[in-house]
Amino acid sequence: MGQQLAFTDLSICQFLLDGRLLHAGPHAWADLLGQRVRVVHMVRPRITAERLLKYAGRGFWPDAQSVRTVFRAVRRR
């Protein structure tokens, strides 16, 4: 369960239902309720950047560290 959550790039997407229980990543609930999003595991920077923009359009604002991390990674490519 935890391994599957660890591979999700954004905090608000770290939810998993195992058929009985709802599991969440360490920042998932706080970020969902606070309408925040942070990068927790970035493998493909361009896709993560697109997803940050998508969720920003839905009212979830990225934290400053996530923006810096994604921007630097995309700029390097």
C-alpha positions as CSV (number, residue, x, y, z in Angstrom):
1,M,0.0,0.0,0.0
2,G,2.6,2.5,1.1
3,Q,4.8,1.7,-1.9
4,Q,1.9,2.6,-4.3
5,L,1.3,5.9,-2.6
6,A,5.0,6.7,-2.7
7,F,5.1,6.6,-6.5
8,T,2.4,9.3,-6.8
9,D,3.8,12.7,-7.8
10,L,1.4,15.0,-6.1
11,S,0.3,15.0,-2.4
12,I,-3.5,15.4,-3.2
13,C,-3.4,12.3,-5.4
14,Q,-2.0,10.1,-2.6
15,F,-5.2,8.3,-1.7
16,L,-5.7,4.6,-2.1
17,L,-8.8,2.5,-1.4
18,D,-8.0,-1.2,-0.7
19,G,-11.6,-2.3,-0.8
20,R,-12.1,-1.7,2.9
21,L,-9.9,1.1,4.1
22,L,-8.9,4.5,2.7
23,H,-5.1,5.1,2.9
24,A,-3.5,8.5,2.4
25,G,0.0,9.8,2.0
26,P,1.6,11.9,4.8
27,H,0.4,15.3,3.5
28,A,-2.7,14.2,1.5
29,W,-5.5,15.2,3.9
30,A,-3.9,18.4,5.0
31,D,-3.2,19.5,1.4
32,L,-6.6,18.4,0.1
33,L,-8.5,20.3,2.9
34,G,-6.2,23.3,2.6
35,Q,-6.5,23.4,-1.2
36,R,-2.7,23.0,-1.5
37,V,-0.7,20.7,-3.6
38,R,3.0,19.7,-3.2
39,V,5.3,17.5,-5.2
40,V,6.2,14.4,-3.3
41,H,7.8,12.2,-6.0
42,M,8.7,13.6,-9.4
43,V,9.9,11.3,-12.1
44,R,8.8,13.2,-15.2
45,P,9.2,16.9,-14.5
46,R,7.2,18.1,-17.6
47,I,4.2,15.9,-16.7
48,T,4.4,17.0,-13.1
49,A,4.4,20.6,-14.2
50,E,1.3,20.0,-16.4
51,R,-0.4,18.4,-13.5
52,L,0.4,21.3,-11.1
53,L,-1.2,23.6,-13.6
54,K,-4.2,21.4,-14.0
55,Y,-4.8,21.3,-10.2
56,A,-4.1,25.0,-9.9
57,G,-7.0,25.5,-12.3
58,R,-9.1,23.5,-9.9
59,G,-8.2,25.8,-7.0
60,F,-5.2,23.8,-5.5
61,W,-2.2,26.0,-5.2
62,P,1.3,24.6,-5.2
63,D,3.7,25.4,-2.4
64,A,6.8,27.5,-3.3
65,Q,9.2,24.6,-2.8
66,S,7.3,22.5,-5.3
67,V,7.2,25.3,-7.9
68,R,11.0,25.8,-7.5
69,T,11.7,22.0,-7.8
70,V,9.6,21.5,-10.9
71,F,10.9,24.7,-12.6
72,R,14.5,23.8,-12.1
73,A,14.0,20.2,-13.3
74,V,12.1,21.4,-16.4
75,R,14.7,24.1,-17.2
76,R,17.5,21.6,-17.0
77,R,16.0,19.5,-19.8
